[in-house]
């Protein structure tokens, strides 16, 4: 780990939260914190992990990438 405050320490988390804010949170007004929590959970579990294509995964969703990775392991 590098020194505290180094921007590279949290680059993955910062990238994710930037996407979350841009694609979901900024477009909505929540009536309660429970509504916000539920909507964000839906975004992460139902869209981000299952359907959203990621550039670092050869434009596959994380679920599809893991599935293909497991298939390669099983064949070896």
HUURUR-V723911 format. One record per residue. RES is the residue in one letter. PHI is phi in whole degrees, 0 to 359 (NA if undefined). Layout:
BEGIN
RES_PHI + RES_PHI
END
This chain:
BEGIN
X_NA + X_271 + X_295 + X_302 + X_90 + X_290 + X_297 + X_283 + X_298 + X_244 + X_297 + X_292 + X_295 + X_297 + X_296 + X_298 + X_292 + X_297 + X_296 + X_302 + X_295 + X_291 + X_271 + X_228 + X_290 + X_293 + X_269 + X_230 + X_241 + X_264 + X_277 + X_207 + X_292 + X_293 + X_296 + X_296 + X_300 + X_295 + X_293 + X_293 + X_300 + X_300 + X_299 + X_290 + X_280 + X_261 + X_244 + X_300 + X_280 + X_267 + X_241 + X_292 + X_278 + X_246 + X_297 + X_283 + X_249 + X_57 + X_59 + X_247 + X_288 + X_303 + X_295 + X_294 + X_298 + X_296 + X_299 + X_294 + X_297 + X_295 + X_298 + X_296 + X_294 + X_294 + X_286 + X_282
END
